[in-house]
Amino acid sequence: MTIAPERDLLSAERAAEAFLSAVGVDLSAPGLAETPMRMARAYAELLTPREFVLTTFDNDEGYDELVLARSIPVRSLCEHHLLPFIGVAHVGYLPGDRILGLSKLARVVELFACRAQVQERLTKQVADWLNTHLRPRGVGVVIEAEHLCMSLRGVQAVGARTVTSTLLGALRDDARSRAEFLAVAGLNSTSKGER
């Protein structure tokens, strides 16, 4: 998938320099001269997902059990403060006619995480994308993340983790399938909230 928008790093560097100066950072101090350039490149990297080709295969064997990738690393930027939120995603599906190349579960998470984002939307976007492109019998996505906008500033709740979930198809409608997904993902369905 081609997904990389154009970047103007020179303008971003000038803007970073103006921003840092405006909040009182002395850019003439040793070690800070190249910080605006590094900051511009860092944000460009955080906001640019890698390209990938969706790889699916015929489900020739008729595999109909849960496929789940646990603890996929997630890093995104809170759209309210542009501070990172970092955690893991548990992404699974019940196959239909096609199965997915396993690395693509992580690629889809990255596709939607590499933008200014909120965790609730990210969770739903990953599930909806898999549902649309794979047409499985069910999809489940749970994301657990610490938001630095909540732990470094404001309430300063260091270590607090936010959990969001989106369950579609049989993983939402069938209690046994839902319980299996949550158990295999390592979650206790009675103590973690579902959305």
Secondary structure by P-SEA (a helix, b strand, c coil): cccccccaaaaaaaaaaaaaaaaccccccccccaaaaaaaaaaaaaabbbbbcbbbbbcccccccbbbbcccbbbbbcccccbbbbbbbbbcccccccccccaaaaaaaaaaacccccaaaaaaaaaaaaaaaccccbbbbbbbbbbccccccccccccbbbbbbcccccccccaaaaaaaaaaacccccccccc
